[in-house]
Amino acid sequence: MKPSRLLALASLGLVLSLGMSGIAAAQDDTTTQKQDQQAPAAGDQQQQPQFGPRKKAGQQQQAQPGQQPAPKIDMIAENGQWKVQCEAIPAMEGQPASRQCGMIQITKNEKNPKATLTLVIVSTKQNGKTLYNMRVLAPIGVFLPTGVALEVDGNAVGRVPFTRCMPQICMAFAEASVDTLGKLKKGKQANFIIYEAPGIGMPMKLSLEGFSASLAALDKASNGG
């Protein structure tokens, strides 16, 4: 895996559908680089990890005056623990309206259910080639400099660097290479490891059952199928 230099990220609506709010829809390369440079300093400030949302259970985020309502989410496919969802992105700031699709799975740590992790994979076209981007939504309180480690069936694959943190979550973003996708397609279980401190990992296991079918559904949906 390598850090993505693309503008397309998991959209706000797709994340809102999972109950995760306040995530920017896109970042440019300059912003991403600046956030990566600031990440270690932010990690130093986390003295005692407190994983999970800061708002109370059952508390819903209220829409602010003048804020656009969350777009409608269409369920495209569901395979195993994976869900493929699409939303319509309204035109804004000179950009035409578009359709954003992603495949999503939510998991939690077996020993600490308050620590949850969401993986969103989106596909995007660049120069006629389809590229896949992985966005990992991790709980606040993580140790940022180490990023998120990825294993497939016990074998190390790579790391996803953190790009920014919001009041409720921290986000890691990377482009999934052909090799990484191949391992995910053939594997049975993925393990994303977030860190409380250097050397203290917290595994987040995701089922890979239905991964290939969901990826095919994502491609079809992203191409207007």
C-alpha positions in Angstrom: 0.0 0.0 0.0 1.1 3.6 -0.6 -0.3 6.9 0.7 -2.8 8.1 -1.9 -2.3 11.3 -3.8 -5.9 11.4 -5.0 -8.6 13.9 -4.1 -11.4 11.3 -3.9 -12.0 10.1 -0.4 -14.9 8.3 1.3 -17.7 10.8 1.2 -19.4 12.5 4.1 -22.8 10.8 3.5 -21.4 7.3 3.4 -19.8 7.9 6.8 -22.9 9.6 8.2 -24.8 6.4 7.3 -22.6 4.6 9.8 -23.2 7.1 12.5 -19.9 8.7 12.1 -20.2 12.5 11.6 -18.0 15.5 10.9 -15.7 14.0 8.2 -14.4 16.1 5.3 -15.4 14.9 1.9 -12.1 15.6 0.3 -8.5 16.9 0.9 -5.9 18.1 -1.4 -2.3 16.9 -1.4 -1.0 20.0 0.5 -3.5 19.6 3.3 -2.8 15.9 3.6 0.9 16.4 3.7 0.5 19.1 6.4 -1.7 16.8 8.5 0.7 14.0 8.2 3.5 16.3 9.5 1.3 17.3 12.4 0.2 13.8 13.3 3.2 12.9 15.7 2.6 16.1 17.7 -1.0 15.2 18.1 -0.1 11.7 19.2 2.2 13.1 21.9 -0.8 14.8 23.4 -2.7 11.6 23.9 -1.5 10.7 27.4 -4.3 8.2 28.4 -6.2 6.7 25.5 -9.9 6.9 25.8 -11.3 4.9 22.9 -14.7 5.5 21.5 -17.0 8.4 20.9 -17.0 11.2 23.4 -20.8 11.8 23.1 -23.1 9.8 25.3 -24.7 6.6 23.9 -27.8 7.3 22.0 -27.0 11.0 21.6 -27.7 12.1 18.0 -25.8 14.9 16.3 -28.2 17.8 15.7 -28.2 19.5 12.3 -26.9 23.1 12.4 -28.9 26.0 11.0 -28.3 26.2 7.2 -26.5 22.8 7.2 -27.6 20.5 4.4 -29.3 17.3 5.5 -27.4 14.1 5.0 -28.0 12.6 1.5 -30.0 9.5 1.1 -28.0 6.3 1.1 -28.9 3.5 -1.3 -28.0 -0.1 -0.3 -26.5 -1.7 -3.4 -25.3 -5.1 -2.1 -24.6 -7.0 1.1 -22.2 -9.9 1.1 -21.1 -11.4 4.4 -20.2 -8.5 6.7 -19.7 -6.1 3.8 -22.2 -3.5 2.6 -22.0 -1.6 -0.7 -23.7 1.8 -0.5 -24.1 4.7 -2.8 -25.2 8.3 -2.4 -25.9 11.3 -4.6 -23.4 14.2 -4.1 -25.1 17.5 -4.9 -23.4 20.1 -7.0 -21.4 22.7 -5.1 -18.6 25.2 -5.5 -18.7 24.8 -9.3 -18.4 21.0 -9.1 -21.2 19.0 -10.9 -23.4 16.6 -9.1 -22.0 13.1 -8.8 -22.6 9.7 -7.3 -20.3 8.2 -4.7 -20.2 4.5 -3.8 -18.2 2.6 -1.2 -18.0 -0.8 0.4 -18.0 -0.8 4.2 -17.5 -3.0 7.2 -17.5 -2.1 10.9 -15.8 -4.1 13.6 -14.7 -3.8 17.2 -12.0 -5.1 19.5 -12.9 -8.4 21.1 -11.6 -7.3 24.6 -12.8 -3.7 24.4 -16.1 -3.3 22.6 -16.0 0.5 22.9 -13.1 0.5 20.5 -14.6 0.2 17.0 -13.1 0.5 13.6 -14.8 1.2 10.2 -13.2 0.4 6.9 -14.5 2.2 3.8 -13.2 1.3 0.3 -14.0 3.6 -2.7 -13.1 3.2 -6.3 -12.1 6.1 -8.5 -11.1 6.6 -12.1 -7.8 8.3 -13.1 -6.5 8.4 -16.6 -8.9 5.6 -17.6 -7.6 3.3 -14.8 -9.6 2.2 -11.7 -7.9 2.9 -8.4 -9.1 1.9 -4.9 -8.7 3.9 -1.8 -9.0 2.7 1.8 -10.2 4.9 4.6 -9.9 3.6 8.1 -12.0 5.3 10.8 -10.4 4.6 14.2 -11.4 5.7 17.7 -9.9 8.8 19.3 -7.0 8.1 21.7 -4.9 6.1 19.2 -1.2 6.5 18.9 -0.9 8.4 15.6 2.8 8.0 14.5 2.5 4.2 14.0 -0.5 4.4 11.7 -2.8 1.3 11.3 -1.1 -2.0 10.6 -2.8 -4.4 8.2 -2.5 -8.2 8.3 -4.2 -10.8 6.1 -4.5 -14.3 7.6 -1.7 -13.5 10.0 0.7 -12.1 7.4 1.8 -8.5 7.4 0.7 -6.5 4.4 1.5 -2.8 5.2 0.4 0.2 7.2 -2.2 2.9 6.6 -1.0 6.4 7.8 -3.3 8.6 9.8 -4.2 11.8 8.0 -6.3 13.7 10.5 -8.5 13.5 13.6 -11.9 14.9 14.3 -13.7 15.2 17.7 -15.1 11.7 17.4 -12.6 9.7 15.3 -9.2 9.6 13.7 -8.8 8.8 10.0 -6.1 6.9 8.1 -6.0 6.9 4.3 -4.1 4.9 1.7 -4.4 3.6 -1.8 -4.9 -0.2 -2.0 -2.4 -1.6 -4.5 -3.2 -4.5 -6.8 -1.1 -6.8 -4.6 -3.0 -5.7 -1.5 -6.4 -6.3 -3.2 -5.2 -9.7 -4.3 -4.4 -10.7 -0.8 -7.7 -9.4 0.5 -9.6 -11.3 -2.2 -7.8 -14.6 -1.4 -7.8 -14.2 2.4 -10.3 -15.2 5.0 -9.6 -12.6 7.7 -8.1 -9.1 7.8 -6.7 -7.7 11.0 -6.3 -3.9 11.3 -4.1 -3.1 14.3 -4.4 0.3 16.0 -1.9 1.2 18.8 -2.5 2.6 22.3 1.2 3.3 22.6 4.4 2.2 20.8 4.3 -1.6 20.8 0.9 -1.9 22.3 -1.5 -3.0 19.6 -5.2 -3.5 19.6 -6.4 -5.9 16.9 -9.6 -5.2 14.9 -10.6 -8.2 12.9 -12.6 -8.0 9.7 -14.1 -10.9 7.8 -13.1 -11.2 4.2 -16.1 -13.4 3.3 -17.8 -11.7 0.4 -15.0 -9.3 -0.3 -14.6 -10.2 -3.9 -18.3 -10.0 -4.6 -18.6 -6.7 -2.8 -15.7 -5.3 -4.8 -17.4 -6.4 -8.1 -20.6 -4.8 -6.9 -18.7 -1.6 -6.1 -17.2 -1.5 -9.5 -20.5 -2.0 -11.2 -22.2 0.7 -9.0 -19.4 3.2 -9.5 -19.7 2.8 -13.3 -23.4 3.5 -13.2 -24.6 -0.1 -13.2 
